[in-house]
Amino acid sequence: MRERFATTVGRFGMTKLELLVVAAIIAVVITILLPPGVTDLEPVRRKNCRSTLHALGIALRSYHDAYGSFPPAYISDENGRPAHSWRVLVLPFLGQQAIYDAYRFDEPWDGPNNAQLQQKYRGELGRVLSCPWDRRINSPSASYFAVVGPHAAWSGASGCKMSTDFPDGLPTTVLLVEVYESGISWFEPRDLDIDKMCFGINDPSNCGVRGPHRYNTYWTHAIKSRFAHVLYADGQVGEFLESTPPREVRALLTVDRKEEVTGQ
């Protein structure tokens, strides 16, 4: 009797083995009911992506505190062409001082030494510069980008100051945007040009802000909305839904146009 009692669970006298079998069956049923392509990894990846972008915001603010402005979008070569990315400049503020120290500014971003660095430290660079959705494809692809050009938060070869260069306000000016599967390497000094990009989120032409994230209603198999993460100049992480009007996206990407933003 004592032995039987010791191997049962609950008031109905189910054995531990029976309880495990029931739990396994429930897990299988839940998996079957989930929509195709949706797994429990999506909320985790979404949260981690948001955390990575938030950490980038802290790094950019720390850079600003150290140098009096945000970093330039790029450092130019002797011919005025972009040679080195802001993503390299913030590495010390992301806990990657060793990579920064090993990076050579006297060769191109994809020169022999720098190309080798991307391979050697692909794990470390991926964790601080890529969304988990991009890291899963094992590609040295950046996920977060500046928007560069007239009236944008990034002018190009010079950095913007929080105190003077954001007339529209820090909370209503986007500093970084997410671009899923960009195909642009971490060190490459290439971002989005505000005069050439499109302002629809997840536009089929892949010419602007793009994110793989979604909010799901699992039990009805209905995808409510897809979105991309963005970082505002005050350090807050937000979202651009696919339904966000392009004119509102453009308004949030400019620093001094005083456009009306309905969602803020």
N, C-alpha and C positions, 0 to 999 in steps of 0.2 A: 504493500500500500504506500509506504513512504517513498519507495523508488518510483512508482507511478506518479505520485504527486510532484516529485522533483523534476520530472521531464514533461510536465504539462504547463500550458500557459493560458491564463484567462479562465473565466467562469464556465466556458463550454468545454474545457478539457482538451483543447487542440494540442497536439504534440508540436515541438519546435520544428520538426521536419515538415509537418502539415502547414504550419504558419509560413515557412519559407516558400513552399510551393504556391500558396495563395498569393504571396507578395510578388512572386515571379510572374504569375498569370496576370495580375493587375498591371505590372510594368509593361507586359507585352500588349495588353489591350490599349493602354495609354499611347504607346508608340504607334499602333495601328490607327488610332483616332486622330493623331496629329496630321496636319496638312503635309503634302509632299514637299520635301526640301526644308521643312522646319524642324529644328532640333532644339534641345535645351541649351545648346551652346550659343544661340543667338543673344539671349539676354546677357550672358557672361561677356561675350565679345563686345556688345554694345556698351556695357559698363566699363570695360577695360579701355575701349576706344575713348570714351569720355574722360577717363582718368588720365590717359596719355596726353590728351589735348590740354587738360587742366595743368598738368606738369609743365608742358611747353609754355603755357601762359605765365607760370611762376618763373620759369627760366628767362623769358623775355622781360619780365618786370625786374628781375635781378640784374640782367644786362643793362637795363635802363638806369637802375640805381647806381651801377658801377661806372657807366660811361656818359650818363646824362641824356641818352636818347635810346630808342629802340635800334637794333642793328639795321644797317642798310640791307636791302634785298639781295645785293651782291657787291662784291669788290671787283672793280674793273681792271682789265689788263692795260698795257701801255697804249693800246688802240681804242680804249674805251668800251670794249666788249665785256660782258659779264664773265668773270673768271672763277669766282669762289662764292658759295652760297651762304646765306644767313644761317642755314641749318648747321654749317660748320662752326660759325662764330658763336653759337649758343651752346656748343657741346660742353664747355667747362661748367656751365650752369645747369647741366643735366647730369652731372656726376661722371662725365666722360672726359676728364682732363687728359688722360693718357692718349686717347685717340686724337684730341686736338693738338697735343704736343708732337705727335708723330706725323701730323698732316703737314705737307709742304706747300707753302704759298708761293714758292718760286718755280712751281711746275703747274700745269693745268689740273683742273679738278679730277680729270681722268688720266693723269700722267701715271707712270709706272709705280711710284710709291703710293700715291693716293688710291689708285685702283686696287692695289694689293691690300690697303687698309680696309677698304669696303668688304673685301672677302674675309679677311682675318677677323674683323669685328662685326660681321653681319648680324650676329645674335644681339650684341649690345646696341647697335644702331637701330635694328628693327624694334627693339623694346621701347626706344625713346622717340622714334621718328615715324613709326608705322602703326596703323590700326591693326588689331588682331585679324581682321578679315583679309588684310594684305599680307600679314606675316604667314598665314596658313599656306600661301602659294609659294613660299620659300624663294621670294624674289626680292632683290635689293630695291624696293620701290617705296618712295616717300608717299605719305598719305595726307600731309598737311602743307598748305601752300599760302603764300602771300598773294594778294591782288595788287599789282603794280601799275602805276600810271598816274596821270593828272587827277587830282582830287581823291585819290585812294590813300590808304594808310601807309603805303609803301611807295615812296617816290622813285626808288631805283638805287642809285649809288650813295644816297645819304639817308640817315635815319630820322624819324619823326620824334618830336618831343611831346610828352603827355600834356605839358602845361600850355603849349602854344599851338600845336598843330592838329587839334581835334575840336574845332568849333562846334560841331554837331553834338559833342559829348561822348565820353568814353563808353557809357553803357549802350549807346545806339550806333556804334561804329564797329564793324567787324574787322578783326586783326588777322585771323587765319581762317581758312576754309578747308573742308575735307574734299579730297578727290580720290575716289576709289579706283584701284587698278590704274594708276596714272602712267606707269611705265617709265617714270622719271626717277633716276637714281638719287640716293640721299645727298650726295655731294654735288649733284648737278645744279648750276646756278640758273634754274629755270622755274618760273612761277606762272601765274595767270596774268595776262595783260587785260586791263579793264576795258580797253578800246577794242579788243578782239574777241573777248569771251562772250558766251551766251549767258543769260541770267535766269533761264529756266532750270530748276533743280532736276537732275537726272535726265537732262535733255538727250534725245537719241543721238545727236551728233557728237556727244562727248566733248563739248567745248566749254565746260564750266564746272560748277560745283556738282559733285556726284558722291552719293553715299549708298551703302548696301543695307542700311539699317531699316527696321520695320517694327511697328507695334502690331501685334497679332491678337485676334480673337480665336483661340485655338479650337474651341468647341463648335464654332460655326464655319471653320475653315475660311474665314474672311480676313484678308489683309486690310487693315484700316488705313495705314499710311506709311509710305517710305520716306526716309529723310536722310540728310547729311548733317554732321556736327559742324559747328562754327565756334570760334573763340572771339569774344568781344574784347575791346581794348581795355576794359576794366578787369579782365581776368575771368569773367564768367563764361561758361560753356553753354551754348544754346543749340537750337536745331532749325534747319531750313527744311520744311516739309515740301514734298513735291507740289503741293497745292499753293505754295507761296507765290504770289504774283511777281513776275520778273521785275516790274518797276519798283516793288518793295525791296527785292534783293539788291538791286542797283543802289537804292537809297541807303541801305545799310552798309554798303561797301564804300561809300564816299564819306569824306571827313568834314566837308564845309558847304554842302548844298542846301541844308536846312529843309530837306524833303520831309513830308509828313509820313510817319510810319505808323500804320494802324495797329500792329501787333505789339507795340512797346508800351 
